[in-house]
Amino acid sequence: MMTKNNIALNVYDPAYISKLATESVERAKNDPDYLRTGIQVLDDHYVMQRPRKVNGILGYTSHGKTSFMYILARHAVTQLRENEIIIYATWEDSIEDFGLNWIAATSQIPVASLYHGDLSEADWKKMLKAAAERAATPLWAVGHSEFNSRRNRLTMTDLFEALAYIVDAQGKKIRAIYIDYLQRINRDDISYKSTRSEFVEIMDKVKDLAMQFNTCAVIGSQARRQVRDRTWKQPQDNDAQETSNFEQTCDGIITLWLPYKTEKIGECLVEKRNPEDKAIFVTPRLMLIQTAKQKRGVAPVLRAVDFHPETNEIRPYTSEYKP
């Protein structure tokens, strides 16, 4: 609860409202401060990776959430200013797996080959070159290593402390943080009677984090099981598992669907209706990406891409499968 001394900080008179609104337009005109996704079919309309905004990535189990967030983070580091970094906070994969995904994308060596150490002499050199590039890339991580005897299951309180350490002790500016993912976050620092209330609190803390560190927050979430019972299985903005506060807190939401996991290969999902349209058929690589929510932006927008998990890449959609 706020005290009488600081409640005035939340009261804005008409003149100050006008001043702040005008300044926001000036910033948007002179110095657009949003991160591109690096995915062409999103960058033509999605502009919500902005400071103090929360973006949600929503998908069913094993439908590409983590890989998609890796891709966003990897493209974000190419857009940084001096002393800025990107943070990837992972409860899902180990730090080693996180590093391998980068090396796979950079070297074009399938991640399975890296994982098993199945490399030719030429691939070994490519791997070392990619690893050197990774070491010079300002993409930091908060999470757990496979070589620690005890996995620290971090809470949101722990995450705040980690970010404060990076800012205060390391002197870095956090341009964006990717949080992977909502349902895996340790809730020991939250003592509510219901699981749903605890997830509501976590989403509120994600928004607080974006505000406190003046950064863009991107958080992944599992879609609820009912999505698989529908004829059309693209998650919608209200499909986050356990909490409606995901939909309410996020300024932008992108949903993912890998149709080959639920539909027949070759099935036509979207028919061609106009000469400029393209029919969409189920292939082993098809991923459907939908901008389900975007404050003051275009939504919903559905796009098809080819997903290459072995090298952690998204490429233009082709109806013909090419391994």
N, C-alpha and C positions, 0 to 999 in steps of 0.2 A: 504494500500500500504506500502511495506517495504521501509525503508530508506537505503541510501548508506552504513551506518554504520553496519547494520545487514543483508544485503543481502548476505554477505559472509557465513552466517550460513546455507544457502541453496545450497552451492556449495561444491561438494565432489570430491577430486582428486582420481585417480585410486588406489593409495596405501591405502587411507582411506576406499574406497569402499570395497577393498579386506579384510581389517581388520574387518570392521563391519560385512561383510558376514560370515567370519570365526567365529567370536564371536557368531553370531546367531546360527550356527551349533553346537558350543560347548554347548550353553545353552540348545538347543533341546536334545542333547545327555546326558548331566549330570543332568539337572534339567527341565524336560518337564513341561512347565508352562501353561497347559490348563486344563480346568474343564471338567470332564466327565458329560454326561447328566443324568446318572443313568438309562437310557433306553437301554437295551442290544442291540437291533437291530440298535441303533444309535452309541453306543460306540464302535462297531467293525469297524467304519470308520470315524465318525465325530469328528474332533479335532480343531474346529475353535473358541471355547470359550477361547480365549487367550487375554492377555493384549493388548490394543490399537487396537483391532479388533472389528468390528461391525457385529452382527448376526441379521438376520431378521426372524421373525416368521410370516408367511403369511397364512391367511385363510379367508373364507367367514364368514359373520355374523353368530354367534352361532355355529361355527364349532370347538370350543375348544381352541382358542388362549390363553385366559386368564388362563384356567386350565393348559394348556401345559406349560405356562411360570411359573406358580406356582410350577409345578413339577420340572422344571429345577432349580428354585431358591432353592427349598427344598433339592434337591440333592447336590447343590453347597455348602451349608453350612457344609456338612459333609467332605469337602475337604480343609478346611481353615487352614492357619497357624496362629501363635500367632498374636493377635491384628487385624486380618483381619475380615471383615464383608461383607455381601451381602446386597445390597439395592434393594428394589422393589418400583418403582415409579408408582403410579396408578392414572389414571384419570377415570378408568372404575368402579372399586369396591371401597366401603368404607373400611377403616382400619378394621372395625369390620368384614366385609365379608372376608377380607384377613386373619384375625386371625382364623375365623371359618373353612376355608378350610384347614389350617394346622392341627387344632384340629381334624377335620374329618378324615384326612389321618392317623394321629397318633393313634387315639382312635378306628378307624374303625366304628364310629358312623356316619350314613348318615348325610350329611350337612343339609338336610331338617329337620331332627329331632332336630338338634342343633338350627336351625333357629327358630323353633316353641317352643323350650323348652320342647319337648315331650320326656322326659328321665325317665327311671326307676331309682331306687336307685343305682343299679349296674352301669348303664351308667353314672349317675351323678358323681360317683367316678372316672370312667375312663376319663370323661371329665376334671375333676379337675387335674388329673395326667398329661393328655396331655397339659393342659393349663400351668402347672408348667414347663413342658419341653419346651413349646413355649417361656416362659419368660427367659429361660436360653440359647436360641438359637440365635446366632448372625446374625439374619435376620431382618434388619431394614426396615422401610417403610417411604415413602414420599407421602402424599396424603391428604385425607379429612376424618373426622369422622362424623358419622351420628348425633352426639350430638352437633356438631357446628351449630349454627343458620344460618351461612352463609358458603356456600361451596366455598373455595378458588380455583378457576380454574387456576392452575399454568401454567406459561410460561416456556420456556426453560431457560430464564434468572433466573427465580425463582429456577429452578432445579440446575443450576450451583451454586447459592448462598447456597442452602441447602447442596449440597455436600461439598462445601468449609467449611461450618460450621461443618459438621461431621468430616472432616479431620483436620481442624485447632483448633476448640474448643474442640472436643471430642477426638482427637488424634487417629482416626481410619484409617486403610488402607482399601480402597474399592477394593475388589477383582473383583466384577462384579456388574453391575447394570442392572436391568430388567425394561424396560419402556413400560407401558401398557396403551394406545397404540397410534400410530402416529396420527390418525385422530381426537383424542380427545384432543390433546394438544392445549392449549390456544395460539393464534397467535397474541395477542395484542402487543407484543414486536417486531413484524415484520410488516413493512409497505410497502408491495409490491402491485402492481396493480392487480395481479391475485392470486387466491388460489393456483394454481400449483406452482408458484414461491415461495410462502410462505412455502409450504411443501418441496420444494427443499432446502430452507434455514434451515428448522428444521433438515433435514437429515444431512446437513453439520455440524450443531451444535452438533448432536449426535456423529459424528466422532471427532469433536473438543473435546468433553467431554471425549471420550475414550483416546485421546492423552494426554489431560491436566492432567487427574487423573490417568494415566497409568493403566487403567482398561479395562475389557471386557464389552462391551455394547450390550445388547440384546433388540431389539425393535419389538413390534408387529405391524401388519398393516392389515387393511381390504383388502380383494381382491375385485377387481372391479366386477360389476354385470354381465358382459359378461361371466364370468366363468360358471354361471349357464345355459347358453344357449348352452354349448358344450355337446357333447356325453360323453367325458371323462372330469370330472369336477375337477380334481386335479389342484389347482392353479400352475402356473409356475412362474419363477423368475421375469418375467416382468409384473405380474398381480397386482401389488400394486395399490390401488385406489388413484387417483389424481397425482401421481408423478412417473416418471421413475428413479428419483434419489435414490429411495429405492434399486432398482436393482444395480445401479452403486456404491452406497456407501457401501453396505453390503459385507463383506468378505465371509460370509456364509449365505445361506437362506434355511430354512426348511419350507415346506408347509404342510397344514393339510386339510383333507377332511373326513367328516362323511357321508359315502354313504347312510345310512338309511334315511337321510333327503332329498335325491334327487332320490334314486333308490328303487326298490322293494326288500323287504326282501326275501332272498333266491336266488337272482340273482347272477350268477357267473360273477365276474368282471375280474378275471385273471385266465386263464386256466392253468392246469398242463401240462408242456411241457417236462420235464425231470424227471427221478425217484427221484431226490433230491428236486424237486420243490414241492410247495404246492398250490393247487387251493385256490382262495380267494372268499368267498361268502359274500354277504351283510347280516349282522346281526345287531341287535340294538346296539351292542357294537363296531362294527368294526370302527377303525380309520386308514386311510392311511396316512402315513408320508413319505414325499419325501425330501431327500437332493437335492435341486434343484441347489444349487451353493456352491462351496467350493474351495477357492483359493488354488492351489497347493495340492488339495485333491481329493478324489473320488466323482464324481457327474455326472449324476443324479443317485440316489439310492432310490428305492421305497420299503417300508416295511409296513407290516400289523401288527396292535396291537389291543388289546381290551382296550377300554377306559371306565373307571368307574368314571363318574363325581360325583356320590354321596359321594365317599370317595377321590376324586381327585387323582386317580391312573391310571397308564398305566401298563397293564399286557400282557403276551404273547397271541398272537392271537389264538383263537379256533373257528372253523367253527360252533360249536354247542353252542347255546346261553344258558348261565347259569345265571339266575338272581342273 
